[in-house]
């Protein structure tokens, strides 16, 4: 039985614990500074709870000792400390970060490491890169790779047509930070909230716009191989204009603590949500310009005796599937590992990845 140290007992941490401990193949130690969060963890024989204040990599490495794998489900601000602690303790490291700079830190720490460092194991970045790269490999020559992902309420009721379903810090990062892309073969950064577009899927209208972090490492992987590569977040029409007013006109993008307080005070969370994954790739196959798409919707569902939102399921299953693939030897065992190094077929056939395969 592999020993896993899970750092972070929030909504996603709860789901990860439910999946891994429920499989019976992992001994899970959940570390969090908040006692109330630990109290909400699944009560299982193979789950240990530790109340820990994380401030120093050397100190936390002592907590990690004896564990084979460290999973991080905390805000990106702790990335460097936890990843360094994992390296000191000789444990594999996986996280859910969407923060570009945090991923660069992981890459530096992974250089020369004897264990694997696998960041961005959630939905976007994460699964979306695996799906997009799988499509891209079918083409002799690529033109465009377009990735669209949305975590949306099934029953939108406010002007934003949105409910909080995951990390508010991560959401703000997406709306405020620069976005990587490839345009006309050149790797560039573009501003968030721009390049608004409309599309329809299954008879439902959506809008999509630039957001940060969703591409993961695909810019690096496909640089020199694709004309255009971009990632956009999908929302119901009208959302982008309101967010742009808050971020740009009211300057909440430079006062993120206020922005976070406004969002968490005014917008309720929901477990009745849907995750939309939509990838379109075009290019040449046997001399013909061809297009192929991958689309999936995943809804909230009950896992064990616990109702989980769609974003909980998809994010937790992403990192749990990658953990399984690492343990099974289907991923590199040391150094920096990109999401797109996982085969889509391996991921979807995995016991956790199957939640993506079936949708609802």
KEDREN-987667 format. One record per residue (C-alpha): residue in three letters; x, y, z. Coordinates in steps of 0.5 Angstrom, whole numbers, padded with zeros to 4 digits, always signed. Example, Ala and Ser with C-alpha at 12.3 -4.5 7.8 and 13.67 -1.06 7.14 Angstrom:
ala+0025-0009+0016 ser+0027-0002+0014 
***
This chain:
unk+0000+0000+0000 unk+0003+0007-0002 unk+0003+0012+0003 unk+0001+0019+0001 unk+0002+0026+0004 unk-0004+0030+0002 unk-0003+0037+0003 unk-0010+0041+0004 unk-0016+0039+0007 unk-0021+0044+0003 unk-0027+0041-0002 unk-0022+0038-0007 unk-0017+0035-0002 unk-0024+0032+0001 unk-0025+0029-0006 unk-0018+0026-0007 unk-0018+0023+0000 unk-0025+0020-0002 unk-0022+0017-0008 unk-0015+0015-0006 unk-0017+0012+0001 unk-0024+0009-0002 unk-0019+0005-0007 unk-0016+0001-0001 unk-0009+0002-0005 unk-0007+0008-0001 unk-0005+0010+0006 unk-0007+0018+0006 unk-0004+0023+0011 unk-0008+0029+0010 unk-0004+0035+0013 unk-0008+0042+0014 unk-0007+0048+0019 unk-0015+0048+0020 unk-0018+0043+0025 unk-0025+0045+0022 unk-0022+0042+0015 unk-0019+0036+0018 unk-0026+0035+0021 unk-0029+0034+0015 unk-0025+0029+0012 unk-0027+0022+0010 unk-0027+0018+0016 unk-0023+0011+0014 unk-0018+0007+0017 unk-0013+0008+0012 unk-0014+0016+0013 unk-0009+0020+0018 unk-0010+0027+0020 unk-0005+0032+0022 unk-0006+0039+0024 unk+0001+0042+0021 unk+0003+0050+0020 unk+0007+0050+0014 unk+0012+0055+0014 unk+0019+0052+0012 unk+0021+0047+0007 unk+0026+0043+0012 unk+0021+0043+0018 unk+0016+0040+0013 unk+0020+0035+0010 unk+0020+0032+0017 unk+0013+0031+0016 unk+0014+0028+0009 unk+0019+0023+0011 unk+0016+0016+0010 unk+0011+0018+0005 unk+0012+0016-0002 unk+0008+0021-0006 unk+0006+0028-0004 unk+0000+0031-0007 unk-0001+0039-0006 unk-0008+0041-0006 unk-0007+0048-0003 unk-0006+0055-0006 unk-0001+0056-0010 unk+0003+0061-0005 unk+0005+0054-0002 unk+0008+0051-0008 unk+0015+0052-0007 unk+0016+0050+0000 unk+0012+0044-0001 unk+0015+0042-0007 unk+0022+0043-0004 unk+0020+0039+0002 unk+0018+0033-0002 unk+0025+0033-0006 unk+0028+0033+0001 unk+0024+0027+0003 unk+0025+0023-0003 unk+0018+0023-0005 unk+0014+0024-0011 unk+0011+0031-0012 unk+0004+0032-0016 unk+0000+0039-0015 unk-0006+0042-0018 unk-0003+0049-0019 unk-0005+0053-0025 unk+0000+0059-0023 unk+0005+0059-0029 unk+0011+0062-0024 unk+0010+0056-0019 unk+0010+0051-0025 unk+0017+0054-0027 unk+0019+0053-0020 unk+0017+0046-0020 unk+0021+0045-0026 unk+0027+0048-0023 unk+0027+0044-0017 unk+0026+0037-0021 unk+0032+0038-0025 unk+0037+0033-0022 unk+0031+0030-0018 unk+0031+0022-0016 unk+0023+0023-0016 unk+0018+0025-0021 unk+0015+0032-0020 unk+0008+0033-0024 unk+0005+0040-0023 unk-0002+0042-0026 unk-0006+0035-0025 unk-0013+0038-0025 unk-0018+0039-0030 unk-0014+0046-0034 unk-0009+0045-0033 unk-0009+0038-0033 unk-0014+0033-0037 unk-0015+0039-0042 unk-0007+0038-0044 unk-0008+0030-0045 unk-0014+0031-0049 unk-0011+0036-0054 unk-0004+0033-0055 unk-0008+0026-0056 unk-0012+0030-0062 unk-0005+0033-0064 unk-0001+0027-0065 unk-0006+0025-0070 unk-0004+0030-0075 unk+0002+0030-0080 unk+0002+0038-0079 unk-0002+0042-0075 unk-0005+0049-0076 unk-0010+0051-0070 unk-0010+0048-0063 unk-0016+0051-0059 unk-0018+0049-0052 unk-0024+0051-0048 unk-0026+0049-0041 unk-0032+0052-0036 unk-0034+0050-0029 unk-0041+0053-0029 unk-0047+0052-0025 unk-0053+0048-0028 unk-0058+0053-0025 unk-0055+0060-0026 unk-0059+0065-0022 unk-0055+0072-0022 unk-0052+0077-0026 unk-0045+0074-0027 unk-0049+0067-0029 unk-0044+0064-0024 unk-0043+0060-0018 unk-0036+0059-0014 unk-0034+0052-0015 unk-0027+0052-0014 unk-0021+0056-0011 unk-0023+0063-0011 unk-0015+0065-0011 unk-0014+0061-0017 unk-0020+0064-0021 unk-0017+0071-0019 unk-0011+0068-0022 unk-0014+0066-0029 unk-0018+0073-0029 unk-0012+0077-0028 unk-0005+0074-0030 unk-0002+0074-0037 unk-0004+0068-0042 unk+0001+0064-0046 unk-0001+0062-0053 unk+0002+0061-0060 unk+0000+0066-0065 unk+0003+0065-0073 unk+0008+0060-0070 unk+0011+0065-0065 unk+0010+0064-0057 unk+0007+0070-0054 unk+0003+0073-0048 unk-0004+0076-0049 unk-0008+0079-0044 unk-0013+0076-0040 unk-0021+0077-0041 unk-0019+0079-0048 unk-0021+0076-0055 unk-0028+0074-0053 unk-0032+0069-0058 unk-0039+0066-0058 unk-0040+0058-0059 unk-0046+0053-0058 unk-0045+0046-0056 unk-0051+0042-0055 unk-0056+0047-0056 unk-0053+0052-0050 unk-0050+0058-0052 unk-0043+0060-0049 unk-0038+0065-0049 unk-0030+0064-0048 unk-0024+0069-0047 unk-0017+0069-0045 unk-0015+0066-0038 unk-0009+0065-0035 unk-0005+0058-0034 unk-0010+0053-0037 unk-0005+0051-0043 unk+0000+0048-0038 unk+0006+0046-0041 unk+0003+0045-0048 unk+0006+0052-0051 unk+0013+0049-0050 unk+0011+0042-0052 unk+0008+0045-0059 unk+0013+0051-0060 unk+0015+0050-0067 unk+0010+0045-0069 unk+0003+0049-0069 unk+0001+0056-0072 unk-0004+0058-0067 unk-0005+0055-0060 unk-0010+0058-0055 unk-0014+0057-0048 unk-0020+0060-0046 unk-0025+0059-0041 unk-0032+0058-0042 unk-0038+0062-0039 unk-0045+0064-0040 unk-0046+0070-0044 unk-0045+0077-0041 unk-0040+0074-0035 unk-0034+0077-0038 unk-0036+0084-0039 unk-0038+0084-0031 unk-0031+0081-0029 unk-0028+0086-0034 unk-0031+0092-0030 unk-0029+0089-0024 unk-0022+0087-0026 unk-0020+0093-0030 unk-0025+0099-0029 unk-0026+0098-0021 unk-0018+0096-0021 unk-0020+0090-0017 unk-0015+0086-0021 unk-0009+0090-0017 unk-0013+0089-0010 unk-0014+0082-0010 unk-0016+0081-0003 unk-0021+0086-0004 unk-0023+0082-0010 unk-0023+0075-0006 unk-0027+0078-0001 unk-0033+0081-0006 unk-0033+0074-0009 unk-0034+0070-0003 unk-0039+0075+0000 unk-0043+0076-0005 unk-0043+0069-0009 unk-0045+0062-0006 unk-0042+0056-0008 unk-0046+0050-0011 unk-0045+0043-0012 unk-0050+0043-0018 unk-0045+0044-0023 unk-0043+0042-0030 unk-0036+0042-0033 unk-0035+0043-0040 unk-0029+0040-0044 unk-0028+0042-0051 unk-0022+0042-0056 unk-0022+0043-0063 unk-0015+0041-0067 unk-0014+0043-0075 unk-0009+0041-0079 unk-0007+0037-0085 unk-0008+0029-0085 unk-0005+0026-0092 unk-0005+0032-0095 unk-0012+0034-0093 unk-0014+0040-0089 unk-0018+0036-0083 unk-0021+0038-0077 unk-0023+0034-0071 unk-0026+0035-0064 unk-0027+0033-0057 unk-0032+0035-0053 unk-0035+0032-0046 unk-0040+0035-0040 unk-0039+0032-0033 unk-0044+0033-0028 unk-0044+0033-0020 unk-0045+0026-0017 unk-0045+0022-0011 unk-0039+0018-0010 unk-0039+0014-0004 unk-0044+0017+0001 unk-0042+0024-0001 unk-0045+0029-0006 unk-0039+0032-0010 unk-0039+0038-0015 unk-0037+0037-0022 unk-0031+0041-0021 unk-0029+0037-0015 unk-0030+0030-0019 unk-0026+0032-0025 unk-0020+0036-0021 unk-0019+0030-0016 unk-0020+0025-0021 unk-0014+0028-0025 unk-0009+0028-0020 unk-0011+0021-0017 unk-0011+0018-0024 unk-0004+0021-0025 unk-0002+0018-0018 unk-0004+0011-0021 unk-0001+0012-0027 unk+0006+0014-0024 unk+0005+0008-0019 unk+0004+0003-0025 unk+0010+0006-0028 unk+0006+0009-0034 unk+0009+0016-0033 unk+0017+0018-0032 unk+0019+0016-0025 unk+0024+0022-0024 unk+0025+0029-0026 unk+0020+0034-0029 unk+0014+0031-0032 unk+0009+0034-0037 unk+0001+0032-0037 unk+0002+0031-0044 unk+0006+0025-0043 unk+0001+0021-0040 unk-0003+0017-0046 unk-0011+0019-0046 unk-0012+0012-0047 unk-0009+0010-0040 unk-0012+0016-0037 unk-0019+0014-0039 unk-0018+0007-0038 unk-0016+0009-0031 unk-0021+0007-0025 unk-0021+0015-0023 unk-0020+0017-0030 unk-0026+0014-0032 unk-0030+0019-0029 unk-0028+0023-0035 unk-0030+0018-0040 unk-0037+0017-0038 unk-0039+0024-0037 unk-0047+0024-0035 
***
